[in-house]
Amino acid sequence: MFIEMRSALNIPKSIDILQHIRDLSDEPDRVIRDGDGDERTSPRSRARDVVSSIERNAMFSQRPQPGMGALMDYLTRRNVRKGLCTRNFNEPVEHLLGKFLKGQVFGPVVTRETEGVAPKPSPEGVLLCGRVWALEEREDAKVTRGDREGESGSAYLGSSSKRHGEDGGEQLVDHDLGTRMIMVGDSFDDMAAGRHAAAATVLLVSEHNRHLVGHEYTDLSIRRLDDLVEILEEGMLGHREGNEDDKREGRGENTRSGRALS
C-alpha cells in the first residue's frame, strides 16, 4: 500500500507521506468539473484524496492479526483500557473496528484526522490516550471513594504523577503518563511514538520490520499478538538496561506494566 502511495505521489521512501501532503500548497489551482458543478482543488487536497482512495481500497483486504481475538479477550477480562493511535483516516479505522473488533471498547481512537494531534512518530496521540485514561481513573476513584466514605474525595491515580496548579488543583504531568502504558505496533513510527511518550514498546514482528527488533526504541518483540498475554501475566519486560541477547529475545531487566495501545 505504501509503495502504491509513494508511486502515486512521486516521492521516494525517504520522505514521510503525511508530511509531504502537509507541505503541499493548499491554494486552489485547478478546477474539476463534474455533474454537481465545478470544484476548485489544491495540490494538497488532490494528494490527500489519492492517499485516502488507496487506503479505502486496501481496507477491504484487511485481515485480523493472528492472536488478536485472544489478546483482546484477555485485556477485557483484566479491565485494561485500550486505545488506537494510527496514521490512517477515519473510514478504514471504523471498518476495522466494526469488522474485526466488534464489541471491543477502544478509546480514544486517534487518527490523522484528530484535530490538534500530530501523527506518529509524534508522541502526541499516545499522550492524549494517557491523559484521557488518567482523567477517567480519577473520576472512577472519586466514585469509589465517595461510595466508601459518603463523599467524592480526591482521585488516586496509582503511579501517575501529579502536581498542584496555581489554584491548588491537581494537574497531570504528561511525561509520567507514558510510564504506565504499552505501545504495540509494527512500524518505526509506532516504536518512536511510544518511546518518546515514555511508554514501553512492543514490536509485532513481520518480514518487513525485522530490522526493528534490535532498535533502541523497541523494548520487546513478539510474533503473534497473543504472545503478549503470557508476558503481561508475568510482568512487562523491556530491554532498556538489558544486554543485546536479551534485547533480541524480548527480555530485559526492567519490569513494566500498564495499559495497551496499538
C-alpha positions as CSV (number, residue, x, y, z in Angstrom):
1,M,0.0,0.0,0.0
2,F,2.7,2.5,0.9
3,I,4.6,1.7,-2.3
4,E,1.5,2.5,-4.2
5,M,1.1,5.7,-2.3
6,R,4.6,6.8,-3.0
7,S,4.3,6.0,-6.6
8,A,1.1,8.0,-6.9
9,L,2.7,10.9,-5.2
10,N,6.0,10.5,-6.9
11,I,8.1,10.7,-3.7
12,P,10.9,8.4,-2.5
13,K,10.9,6.2,0.6
14,S,12.9,8.8,2.5
15,I,10.0,11.3,2.5
16,D,7.2,10.9,5.0
17,I,3.9,10.7,3.2
18,L,1.8,12.7,5.6
19,Q,4.5,15.4,5.9
20,H,4.7,15.6,2.2
21,I,1.0,16.2,1.9
22,R,1.1,18.9,4.7
23,D,3.9,20.6,2.9
24,L,2.0,21.0,-0.4
25,S,0.1,24.2,-1.2
26,D,-3.5,24.4,-0.1
27,E,-4.2,27.2,-2.6
28,P,-6.7,26.1,-5.3
29,D,-5.0,25.9,-8.6
30,R,-7.2,23.6,-10.7
31,V,-10.9,23.3,-11.5
32,I,-12.6,19.9,-11.6
33,R,-15.9,19.7,-13.5
34,D,-18.4,17.0,-12.7
35,G,-22.2,16.6,-12.7
36,D,-22.5,18.5,-9.5
37,G,-20.7,21.6,-10.7
38,D,-17.2,22.9,-10.6
39,E,-14.8,22.2,-7.7
40,R,-11.6,24.1,-7.1
41,T,-8.8,21.8,-5.8
42,S,-5.3,22.4,-4.5
43,P,-2.2,20.2,-4.7
44,R,-2.7,19.2,-1.0
45,S,-6.4,18.2,-1.4
46,R,-5.6,16.2,-4.5
47,A,-2.7,14.3,-2.8
48,R,-4.9,13.7,0.3
49,D,-7.7,12.3,-1.9
50,V,-5.2,10.0,-3.7
51,V,-3.9,8.6,-0.4
52,S,-7.4,8.2,1.1
53,S,-8.5,6.3,-2.0
54,I,-5.7,3.8,-1.8
55,E,-6.4,3.3,1.9
56,R,-10.1,2.9,1.2
57,N,-9.4,0.2,-1.3
58,A,-6.9,-1.6,1.0
59,M,-9.4,-1.8,3.8
60,F,-11.4,-4.4,2.0
61,S,-8.4,-6.8,2.1
62,Q,-7.8,-6.3,5.8
63,R,-7.2,-9.5,7.8
64,P,-7.0,-9.8,11.6
65,Q,-3.6,-10.3,13.0
66,P,-3.1,-13.9,14.4
67,G,-3.9,-13.9,18.1
68,M,-5.8,-10.6,18.1
69,G,-9.0,-12.1,19.5
70,A,-7.3,-13.9,22.3
71,L,-5.4,-10.8,23.3
72,M,-8.5,-8.6,23.2
73,D,-10.4,-11.0,25.3
74,Y,-7.6,-11.1,27.9
75,L,-7.4,-7.3,28.1
76,T,-11.1,-7.1,28.5
77,R,-11.1,-9.7,31.3
78,R,-8.4,-7.8,33.1
79,N,-10.1,-4.4,32.6
80,V,-7.2,-3.0,30.7
81,R,-8.0,0.2,28.8
82,K,-7.3,0.0,25.0
83,G,-6.7,2.9,22.6
84,L,-5.9,3.1,18.9
85,C,-3.4,5.5,17.5
86,T,-3.0,5.4,13.7
87,R,-1.8,7.5,10.8
88,N,-4.8,6.3,8.8
89,F,-8.0,8.3,8.3
90,N,-11.3,7.5,10.0
91,E,-13.2,5.3,7.5
92,P,-10.7,2.4,7.4
93,V,-10.4,2.6,11.2
94,E,-14.2,2.3,11.6
95,H,-14.2,-0.6,9.2
96,L,-11.5,-2.4,11.2
97,L,-13.3,-1.9,14.5
98,G,-16.7,-2.9,13.1
99,K,-15.5,-6.0,11.2
100,F,-12.8,-7.5,13.5
101,L,-13.2,-5.9,16.9
102,K,-17.0,-5.7,17.3
103,G,-17.9,-5.5,21.0
104,Q,-14.4,-4.3,22.0
105,V,-14.2,-0.9,23.6
106,F,-11.4,1.4,22.3
107,G,-11.0,4.9,23.4
108,P,-9.6,7.3,22.5
109,V,-9.3,6.4,18.8
110,V,-6.7,8.8,17.4
111,T,-6.3,9.1,13.6
112,R,-4.6,11.6,11.4
113,E,-7.9,13.5,11.3
114,T,-7.9,14.0,15.1
115,E,-7.8,17.8,15.5
116,G,-4.8,19.2,17.3
117,V,-2.8,16.0,17.4
118,A,0.3,15.4,15.3
119,P,0.5,11.9,13.7
120,K,3.1,9.3,14.7
121,P,6.1,9.3,15.1
122,S,5.0,12.2,17.3
123,P,4.1,11.0,20.8
124,E,1.1,13.4,21.0
125,G,-1.5,10.6,20.2
126,V,-0.1,8.3,22.8
127,L,0.0,11.0,25.4
128,L,-3.6,12.0,24.5
129,C,-4.7,8.5,25.4
130,G,-2.8,8.7,28.6
131,R,-4.4,11.9,29.6
132,V,-7.9,10.6,28.8
133,W,-7.3,7.4,30.8
134,A,-5.8,9.2,33.7
135,L,-8.8,11.5,33.9
136,E,-11.2,8.5,33.7
137,E,-9.3,6.8,36.5
138,R,-9.6,10.0,38.6
139,E,-13.3,10.1,38.1
140,D,-13.6,6.3,38.9
141,A,-11.6,6.8,42.0
142,K,-13.8,9.7,43.1
143,V,-16.9,7.5,42.7
144,T,-15.2,4.6,44.6
145,R,-14.1,6.8,47.4
146,G,-17.4,8.6,47.6
147,D,-19.2,5.2,47.8
148,R,-16.9,4.2,50.6
149,E,-16.8,7.4,52.6
150,G,-20.0,9.1,51.6
151,E,-18.1,11.9,49.8
152,S,-16.4,12.5,46.5
153,G,-12.9,12.9,47.8
154,S,-9.7,13.2,45.7
155,A,-8.6,10.7,43.0
156,Y,-5.9,8.2,43.3
157,L,-4.0,7.6,40.1
158,G,-1.6,4.9,41.1
159,S,1.8,5.6,39.7
160,S,0.7,8.6,37.6
161,S,2.5,11.7,38.6
162,K,0.5,14.7,39.8
163,R,1.3,18.3,40.6
164,H,-0.6,21.2,42.1
165,G,-1.6,24.1,39.9
166,E,-1.9,27.7,41.0
167,D,-5.5,27.2,42.0
168,G,-4.4,24.3,44.3
169,G,-6.0,21.7,42.0
170,E,-4.2,18.6,40.8
171,Q,-2.7,18.6,37.3
172,L,-1.4,15.5,35.4
173,V,2.2,15.5,34.2
174,D,2.4,14.2,30.6
175,H,5.9,12.8,30.7
176,D,4.9,10.4,33.6
177,L,1.7,9.2,32.0
178,G,3.6,7.1,29.4
179,T,5.3,5.0,32.1
180,R,2.0,3.2,32.7
181,M,1.4,2.5,29.1
182,I,2.4,-0.1,26.4
183,M,2.6,0.8,22.8
184,V,2.1,-2.2,20.5
185,G,2.8,-1.8,16.8
186,D,4.6,-3.0,13.7
187,S,6.4,0.1,12.4
188,F,9.2,2.5,13.3
189,D,6.6,5.3,13.8
190,D,4.9,3.1,16.4
191,M,8.1,2.4,18.3
192,A,9.2,6.1,18.1
193,A,5.9,7.4,19.3
194,G,5.8,5.0,22.2
195,R,9.4,5.7,23.2
196,H,9.0,9.5,23.1
197,A,5.9,9.2,25.2
198,A,8.0,7.1,27.8
199,A,5.8,4.1,27.1
200,A,7.0,0.5,26.9
201,T,7.1,-0.6,23.3
202,V,6.2,-3.9,21.8
203,L,7.0,-4.7,18.1
204,L,4.8,-7.2,16.3
205,V,7.5,-8.8,14.1
206,S,7.0,-9.4,10.4
207,E,9.2,-10.0,7.4
208,H,9.0,-6.2,6.7
209,N,10.2,-5.0,10.1
210,R,12.8,-7.5,11.4
211,H,15.4,-4.7,11.4
212,L,13.4,-3.0,14.2
213,V,13.8,-6.0,16.6
214,G,17.2,-4.7,17.8
215,H,16.3,-1.0,17.5
216,E,16.9,1.2,20.5
217,Y,13.2,2.2,20.5
218,T,12.0,-1.4,20.7
219,D,11.6,-2.8,24.2
220,L,10.2,-6.2,23.3
221,S,9.3,-8.2,20.2
222,I,6.5,-10.7,19.6
223,R,5.4,-12.8,16.6
224,R,1.7,-13.1,17.5
225,L,-0.5,-10.7,19.4
226,D,-1.5,-13.4,21.9
227,D,2.2,-13.8,22.8
228,L,1.6,-10.7,24.9
229,V,-0.8,-12.5,27.2
230,E,1.8,-14.6,29.0
231,I,4.2,-11.6,29.0
232,L,1.6,-9.4,30.7
233,E,0.8,-12.1,33.2
234,E,4.5,-12.4,34.2
235,G,5.1,-8.6,34.1
236,M,6.0,-6.5,31.1
237,L,9.7,-6.9,30.4
238,G,11.7,-4.3,28.5
239,H,15.3,-4.2,27.3
240,R,16.2,-0.7,28.4
241,E,19.0,-1.9,30.7
242,G,19.2,-5.4,29.1
243,N,22.1,-6.7,27.0
244,E,21.9,-7.3,23.3
245,D,21.0,-11.0,23.6
246,D,18.1,-10.2,25.9
247,K,17.1,-7.5,23.5
248,R,16.8,-9.9,20.6
249,E,14.8,-12.4,22.6
250,G,12.5,-9.8,24.1
251,R,13.9,-10.0,27.6
252,G,15.4,-7.4,29.8
253,E,15.9,-6.1,33.3
254,N,13.1,-3.6,33.6
255,T,9.6,-4.8,34.5
256,R,6.9,-2.6,33.0
257,S,3.1,-2.8,33.3
258,G,0.4,-0.6,32.0
259,R,-2.4,-0.1,29.5
260,A,-2.4,-1.4,26.0
261,L,-2.2,0.8,22.9
262,S,-1.9,-0.2,19.3
